Amino acid sequence: MNITSGELAAVLGAELHGDKTVKLSNIKPLESAKATDISFLTAPRERDKWGALLELAKQSKAGALLVPEFQSEIDNIQIVTPDPMKAIIMLASKFYQAPRDFQGVDERAIVHPSAEIGQNVSIGPGAVIGANSKIGDNTVIHPNVVLYPNVSIGKACLVHAGAVLREFVTLGDDCLIQPNAVVGSDGFGYVPDPQLGHRRIPHIGTVELSDGVDIGANSAIDRGTLGKTVLGRSVKVDNLVQIGHNVKIGEKSLVCGHVGIAGSASIGKNVVIGGKSGVGDHSVLEDGLRVAGNSGVQGHYTGNQDVAGERAFPAKDWLRSVMAFRKLPELFKRVRVIEKHLESTKD
């Protein structure tokens, strides 16, 4: 980034308080920002933390601060914008480009002659692009990525090192695949067999990722046994997530780290599944459901509610249960006293 404070305010359509000529080149947190850096101040979720955050901002060496409202006690240049976090995200997307040491198709990549490569595509060393695969314009394939035959990738996608996309997998535009993710692996499907113990069920389906889907590092998305495993528009999947065969996830849903989703589960739009949770096979999670971390979900859940617990049920009931559980030792003592009293009255 190379921009002045005045130019930055103009880009954001924001109100500038202070010198408009200060040169800014990077985005940093409040505590580590220097005179050439931009930082930001936004209201925390817990109101009682505002004072500590404001004090940190007053001590910051940042050249300019993005703030939701002008703060008279802060000496730094202030750029007032309704949502500083949103502004920082926009700036990072606009000015920051991840470094890479390759442009175009590297001579050490293996690209099948039948593959269709769009304009301004970059393919790193050691990547393997299978027969009849298609890669859209402005997509970047990092080193040692493997695309099996008949993979289709849309425009402006980013596939990081070591990722594997199996045969017939489809990605929409603007998808992000983090390192060592596997999209299109066989699902965990077997039938009992007297001789073999368990016979593999062939998985001849595929995976379809819609526009704007992100897949975290070391996550695995299984292909359909028949048909497709489908992730809707703007679904975001964290690291170390397992999504089973024929799962359907609606648009804008979030799946946090260490989550496991068993086969044929149906997850609606705008669902949030907290970390280390498990979703049972054929479960239905309707639109807007929020699953707390470390929960177990099995069955049909109506939308727009919070659920929690080892066998998840409505979060309010779960909180009451936790409170009651903590009181069990006290309740046990009281029951013993009552029992002794009842025993003494028998005489």
N, C-alpha and C positions, 0 to 999 in steps of 0.2 A: 504494500500500500504506500502511496505517496500523495498526500492530500493535505490541504490547509484546513484549519478549523472552520473558516468561512465556507469553503467548498463543501466540507462535510455537512454543515448545517443546510446548505442548499440542496444537496443530494437527498437529505432526509425530509426536506420541507419543514425544518425545525427552527426554533427561535434560539439565537445565539446570544449569550451573555459573556462578553470578554473579547480579547484580541482575536481578530479574524485571520491573522497572518501566520499563526503558529503552525509549523509543519508536523504532521502526524504520519506514522509509518506502520503502526502495529496495534493490535488489540490485546490487552492484558488485564488480569484481575486487579482489583483495587490495591491489594497489598504489595504487588510486585511491579505495578505500572511505573514508567519513567516519563520524563518530560516529552518524549516523542510518541507516547502511547495514548490510546483511547481506552477508557474504562467506563463502567456504568453503575448506576445506583437505582435499584428497583425495590419496591416495597416487598418485604418478606411475607411468607404465609402467616407466621406468628407475629402479631403486632408488637409483642414485648421485645422483639429482636431489632426493631427499627432504630432504637437509640444506639445500640452497639454498631449497627451497620453505618449509621450516619457518622459516628465517631471515626470509623475506619475510613470513610470517604474524606473526612476533614484532614486526615493524616496522609492521604494518598498523594503521590508525586505525579500522578497522571497529567499529561498535557491538556486533556479535555475529558469531561465527564458527561455522559448521557444521563439525564435525570427526568423523572416524570413531572416534577414541579421545581421551580427555582428555589434553591436553598441559600438563604442569605448568609449563613454561617460558614459556607464553603468558599474558599478563595480561588479554586481552580476555575478555568474556563468551563462554562456550563452550556450544554446544548439540550434544550427542553423538548422532549418528544413524549407522546402519551404512553408508549410501550418501549422502554429502553432495551429490554431483552429482544424483542422483535426487531428493533433497529440494528442491534449487534449481529443477529443472525443474517439480516440482509447484507450488512457490510462484509461479513466474513464470506458469504456466498459470492459477492461482487468482486472483492479484491484478493481473496486468497485462492491460490491454486496449489494443490499438492504437488511436490516435486516428483519428477520422473526422469529417468536417464535414457528414454527412448522416444522416438517420434516415428510415425508411420509404421510399416510392418518391418520388424527387426529381421535381419537375415538369418538369425538363429531360431526363429519361429517356424513351425511346420504348418502350412496352410494348404489344405486339399485344393486341387485345381477347380473343383466344382463349387467351392464355397463362394458366396456372394458377399463382397466387402464394400460397405458404403463409403461415402466421402469423408475425409478427415478422420478416419479410424486409425487408432494406434494399437499395435499388437506387440507385446514385449517378448524378450528372448525366452525360449523354452516353452512358449505357449503352443498348444496343438489345437488346430481348428479342423473339425471333422468334415466329411463329405456332405455336401448339400446344406451346410449350415449357412445362416444369413446373419450379418452383423450390420446394424443400422448406422446412419451418419453420426459422427462425433462421439462414437462409443470408444472407451479405452479398455483394453484387455491387458492386464498386468502379467508379468513373467510367470511361467509355469502353470497357467490356467489351462484346463482341458475341456474342450467342447466336443462331445460325442457327435456322431452324424445327425443331421437334420435338426440341429438346435437353431432356434430363431431368437435373435436379440434385437430389441428396438433401438431407437435413437437415444443418444446422450446417456447411455448406461455406463456404469463403472464396475468392472469385475476385478477384484483384487487377487493377489498372488495365491496360487495353490487351490483356488476354487475349482470345483468340478460340476459341469452341467451335463447330465446324461441325455441320451437320445430322445429327440422329439420334445424336449423342454422348450417352453416359450416364455420370453420375457417381453413386457411392454416397454414403453419409453421411460427414461429417467429412473431405471432400477439401479440399486446399489447392492452388490454382493461382496461381503467382507471376506478376508482371507480364510481359506480352508473350509468354506461352506460347501455343502454338497446338495445339489438340487436335482431330484429325480432318482434317488437311490431306491432300491427295492424295499417294499414294506415288510414288516415282520409278520409274514403269513405262512402258516404250515398246516397240514392235516396229518392226523395220526396214521402211521403205517406200521404193520406188524414186523416187517423186515427192516425198514430204515429208521424206525422210531418216529421221525417226522419228515414228511415229504414237502418240499418247497412248493408254494403256490406261485405260478408265474405271474409277474406283474407286468402287464402289457399296456397299461395306461400311461399317463404322463403327468406333468406339472405345468400349470399356467399361472404366471405371475403377472398381474395387471400393472398399469402405469404407476410409477412412484413407489413400488414396493422395495423395502430394505430388508436384507437378510444378514444377521449378525455372524461374527466369526465362529467357526466350528459348529454351526447349526446344520441340521439335516432335514430336508423336506422330501418325504417319500412320494414316489409316483403312485398313481392309482392302480389298484389291481386291475380293474376295468374302468374306463372313463378317466377323470382328471382329479388331481388335487388342485384346488383353486384358492389363490389368495387375491382378494379384491384390491381395488385402487387404494394406494397410500397405506396399506398395511405395513406395520413396522415390527420386525422380529429381532429380538435381542440375541446376544451370544449364547451358545450352548443350549439351544432349543431343539426339541425333537417334535416334528409334525408328521403324524402318521398318514397312511394311504387313504385317499378319497376324502380327506378333511376339506371342508369349505369354511373360509374365513371372510366375513364381509368387510366392506371398505372402511378405512380409517381405524381399524382395530389395532390394539397394541398387545404384543406378547412379550413379557419380560423374561429375563435370564433364567435358565434352568427349568423352564416349563416343559412338560411333556404332554402332548395332545394325541390321544389314541385314535385309531382308524375310524373313519366315517363320522367323526364328530362334526356338528354343524354349528358354526359360531357366527353370530349376526354382525351388524354394523356397529362401530363405535364401542366395541367391547374392550375392556382392559383386563388382562389376566396377570396377576402379580407373580413375582419371582418364586420359583420352586413349587409352583402349583401343578397339580395333575388334573387332566380332563379325561374322563373315561370314554371308552368307545361308544359310538352312537349317541353321545350326549348332545343336547340342544341348549345353546346359550343364546337367548334372544337379544335383540338390539339394546345397547346401552348398559348391559350387565357389567358390574365391576367385581372382580374376584380378588380378594385379599391374598397377599403372599402366603405361601405354605398351606394353601387350601386344597382340599380334594373335592372335585366336582364330578358327580355321576348322576345322570338323569336329565330332566327337562327343567330349565330355569327361566322364569319370565324376566323380561328386560327391565332396564331402568331401576335397578336396585343393587345394593351391595350385599355380597355373600362372603362368608368367612368360615373357617374351621376345617378340622381334619376330614370331616364329611360335611361339606359346606352347607350352611343354611343361613337365613337372613342375619345380617351382621348385628343388628340390634339385639336379637335373641342370643347370638353368640357372645356378645359383650356381657349380657346379664348372666350367662352361664359361667363365664370366666370369673366374674365377681363372686358368684355363688360358690364356685370351686375353691377360691381362696379362703372362703369362710368356713369350709368343711371342718377343719380341726376344732374351731370354736363351737360349731354346731354339734360336733361329736361329743365334746365335753358336756354341753348342755343336756344332750340326750341321756348321757350316762347319769348325770345328776337326777334327772327326772325319773329314770329307771330305778335308781336307788331309793328315791322317795316313794315310788309306787310299791317297791318291795317292802319298805318299812311299814307302809299303811296296811298291808295284808295281815299283819299281826294284830 
